[in-house]
Amino acid sequence: MQTYQYEIVNEKSVNAQIDGALRFVKDLSPAFVTMKNDWFKNNRRVFSLKSKGEYKDLTKATKAYKLRRWGVIYPILKGFGRLEMSLTLENSGEDVVDIQKTSLVLGTTVPYAIYHQATPESSHKRIPFRPFIFNARVGGKHYQEQGARFTRILQTHITNYFKRNPNARFA
């Protein structure tokens, strides 16, 4: 089995939030479970688009092929459904979920996923750059919305921790 790991390098805002949260709470796994659920839900939204969304549209030839092959043109990333399953359904067989007290890893082991996620310059010539993991490098509305939701999740977790533990001290 080929695996693909995608690290959010220099993701300063998310890393700072997690580091800040860890100063107060030593176990973020409950927040990470909520973040994981949000991630799968957001991915289902991306895979249910009835238009090109924020992606560059398909060529006429590709649209015709998808219509012949699968009976639909959109969502853009949907073909056989393998990538979609791995990014929208936990325990699908090719999803990656690893939740620890201080870390969260989400992703896919689908081999061709790397070509959609890679930079436009390093994308495969037949598989264009159409990222499905939204981060600062990719930008866009989905990144901003997901970042805001992750921040709220962390803030809620910390607030609830101190409500349940009124004598807790800052770490």
Secondary structure, DSSP 4 states (H G I P E B T S, - for coil): --------TT-HHHHHHHHHHHHH-S--HHHHHHHHHHHHHHHHHHTT-SS-TTSPPPPHHHHHHHHHHHS---STT-SSSHHHHHHHSTTSSSEEEEE-SS-EEEEE--TTHHHHHS-TTTS-TTS----SS--TTT-HHHHHHHHHHHHHHHHHHHHHHHHH-TT----
